Amino acid sequence: MHYFFQRFVFSLLSLFILTLITFLLSQVVPGDPAIVAAGPNAGAEKIELLRSEMGLDKPLTQQFLIYVGKLAQGDLGKSWFTHQPILEDLIRELPPSLELVIIAMVINLVISLPLGLCSARYNDTRFDSLVRLFAMIGAGLPIFWTALILQNVIGGELQLLPIAGRLSFEYRAFEGYTGFFLLDGLILGRLDVFFDALKHLILPAFSLSLLFTAVGLRITRTAMISEFQKDYVLLARTKAASEPRIMFKHVFPNGAPPSLTVFGMQFGWMLGATVLVEEIYGRPGIGRYAVKAVTQSDIHAVVAVVLVVGIVFLLANLVVDLLLYILNPRGRMDK
Amino acid sequence: MAQVDEKLISKEEIILDVENYSVGLKKIKKSFVEAVSFSVFKGEIFGVAGESGSGKTLLTLSMFGLHNASHLNTGDVSFDLNKIIQSGVRVVQTKKLALRIGFILQDPFSSLNPSVKIGKQIGEAIYLAQGKKPKSIENRSLVYKLLSEVGIPDPENSYEQYPDQFSGGMRQRIVIAIALSQDPDLLIADEPTTALDASTQRKIIDLIIDRSRQRGLTVILVSHNIALLQATADRIAVMKSGKVLDIFNPKKIKLNELNSYTKVLFEGLKNVKKHSRTEQKQQNVSSLPLIEMKNIQKSFASRLMQRGGNFSLSNINLEIFPGEVVGFLGESGSGKSTLASIITTLSIPNGGSYSYKGQNVFSFKKSEIKQFKSDVQMVFQDPYGSLNPRYNIRTAISEALLIHQPDLSKLSREERIIQLLTDVGLDGSAMEKFPHEFSGGQRQRIAIARAMSVDPEILVCDEPLSSLDVSTQAQILDLFSSLLRRKKIAMIFITHDIKVAQILCDRVYILSNGQIVEQGKTQQVLNSPRHDYTLKLIEAVY
C-alpha cells in the first residue's frame, strides 16, 4: 500500500508541474489576451473592464490559483476562435483519438512481445535476422509515409479496407454514449457498427503503430536475450521443461518489465503522433484539433490539448507502474 | 595413474564414458576442449580441477547440450551404455536426458527464477519428472520433504517465499533440492560454492557429498579449488587449456608420477616463503602509528546499498605502524572493503576520528591531501577493471608519476617506470603494450607497479589475489613478500583467505558484521582463536 500511495503522490506532483507549465505557456504567448478577447473595435475602457473580469490585473500567483481552480471544475476556458467551451471540444475530439491509439497499442503489443521473445530465443538465426530487418525498416519509415502507402495500396488499389473516416456513409447518423464507436457498437448491440468502425481503424492504427512496434520489438528482444542467458533457464532445461514452458513461464515474466515501461511511454507519444494519420485518413481527433488550434493561434485550445495529452501520458505511466508492481512479486514483498 | 584400476571395472559400472571428445565454440570452430577421454564410474565422486578458462565448464555442460554457444567437433560420449554423442554428432537430445541428470550451477543468485516462489520451482521439477500436479497435496508434501532434507528451516513457510529472501547458501540448498527432486543418476556440480562465503562453502559441499552418497548418486564436481576436491573426490581429473593432464585418486597420490602442472596446482601456496621482518618490527614499537582510527562509524542511508549484506561499520578502532603488514580477514559483507575505502578516504565515515601520522585526516589542507593520496596507494581485486584499456602501460604508470612527482624529467620518469616494472617481475618492453595483452597475473603486477610508482608509505590491497588462479596467486604472493623484504612500506591486506593471511601478515583484524571481533598477531589469533567467528572461518578451510 505504501508504494501505491507514494506513486500516487508522485503523479499528483507531476500533474501540478504540468499545470504550472501549461499556465506559464499561456503567459509567455505574445499579445494581450484582453485586447484579443475584447475584439478589434473595443475601447480602452472595455479592455480594462475585461482585463479585471479575466483576472489579468492580479498577481501571477493569484492568476495561477484561479487557473487551477477553474481546471478543477473542468473549465478549460473558451476557444478564441469558436467561442465554444474547450472542454466540449475535447470531449468530442478525444475519444476518436484514444480509440485509434488503443487499437494501435494492441497491434503493437500483439506483434512486438511474442516476436521479441521468439527472436531472442532463436537469437542469431535466420529468423532473428529477418525480425531485426523488419524492426529496422519499421523504425526507419516515417509514420505519414507508411500511412500514405497503405492508404494508396490496400485502401485504394486493392480496395480491401476503407481509406478515410471513422464510419461508412450509411452509418453517418450513428450516435453513441461514449464517442468510442467500438464501445458504443457493443453497448448498443450494433455489431455491424462495431465491425465497420474496426475496419476504418485498421489502416490508421497500423500506420501509427509500425514505428512504435519496431522500437518495442527491439527492446523486448534485448531484454529477453539477457534473460535467456541467465542460469535459471539452464536449470529449467535440466528439469526437462519444454521450450514453450521455459519461454512463457520462466523467461517472459522476468523479461517483460523493461518493455512494459517503454509501452507506457509510447502510449503518450502515440497520442501526440495521431495528427499524422488523422490528417491523412480524414479522421476527427485531438491531433487534428491541436494542429487547427495552432494554425489559428487559439492559445487556450493549444494549452488545453497539451494539458490533456500530458494527463494521458501521466495516467498511462501510472497504470504501467502499478501493473509492474503487481506483476513483480518481489515488489509486493518489499513493503 | 588410475588407468590400471579402470581396466578392472566392467562396462556396466561406467555411467559416463567419454572418448576423444573435442568441442569448440560456435563462432570460432577451433576446439577449446581437445581429444578428452575419461570414464566416470557409478556411485563415485569425480572431481574436475583446473583454472578458469581451462575448459571445465565447456566440457561438462556441452556433453549434455546445455552450453548454448558450444560446437561439437569430434568424439563419442555414452551415458549409461547409451551413445549420446557419436562421432561429434548429438544423437540423444537434451530433453531426453534432462530427467536423469541433476545440475548445480555456480551462481545461486541467477540460477533460480527470481519471480517464482521457491516451493513452486521445486514443485515444477517434481511435476515434470513424475507428473504430479504442482498444486496437488502430494507434490507439496514432496517439496516439504526435500526442503527439510537439504536443511531449509520451516519448509511450509519457505515454500511461499521468493529466491531473494534467501541467502546465497540457502539458495544453493534450494538448487540442490531441485536437482535431487527428479531422482537423477548423475549430479553435475559446476563450481557450486565459488560464489559463496568460506564458512558456507564447506556446509554446501558436505551436503552435496552426503546426499549423493546416501542415494548412491554419481557426482561430477567441477572446481578450481584443489584442496576441496582432494578432501571430497574419489578421483580427480586435472584440466589445463582444454586437455586432461592427469586422472588420479587423491588418496593414493604419488606426486612424482603426476604432470608438473598438477604438482604446481597441488602445492599451491605451500611453497611460498613465509614473509617475516622481525628486525623491523622491533623498530616499530617505538615509532608512532602511521594510521590510527578511533570509534569509526559508517552507515548507509539507502536500503539498496545494504542488499546482500550489511556493509556498515561500527566502533572500529585500529592502529597501523610503519612497515607492518596487517590483514583484514572476514567474509564478504563483513565490512572489509568499506573499511579500506575509509582508510583511502574514498568514503567518509559518519563518526569517529582518523589520523594519519598523528594528524587529523579530515582537516587536511589541499597540499596535505595531495601528499596523503600519494602516501596511501591501493591495489584492487580486479586487475581487468582497474587498468584503463585505452592506456598503454607507460601512460598508466606515468599518470600517477606526473601528478605526484611533476618535477621528474622525461628521461628519469622513463627510467623509473622500467625500474618499477623490473621490480614486479616484468621488463621494460611491457611499457608499450596495452592491458589486454597481459594475463590476469601480469596485470596485477602492473597494478602493483603503478601503486608503488609514487613511493607510498602504505599499500592497501583489496583482495588482490581472489580473481587470480591458484598457480598465479602463489606468484603474486611471492612478489608481495619480496617487495616487503626490499622496501620499507606498510601494507593492509584485505582477504577472506586465511592461508594468505598466514603467509603475509604480521597482525590480523577479524571483521564480522562491520565490527572488529578479534585482533592480534597472526599466529596467535589463528592458532588460538578466542571468538566463535574466527573459529568458524578457520574450520571452513579445506
Interface residues (C-beta under 8 A of the other chain):
Chain A: Q229 K230 D231 Y232 L234 L235 A236 R237 T238 K239 A240 A241 S242 H250 P253 N254 N328 P329 R330 M333
Chain B: L61 F64 L66 N68 T94 K95 A98 L99 I101 G102 F103 L105 Q106 D107 S110 S111 L112 N113 P114 S115 V116 K117 E124 A125 L128 A129 Y162 D164 Q165 V175 I178 A179 Q182
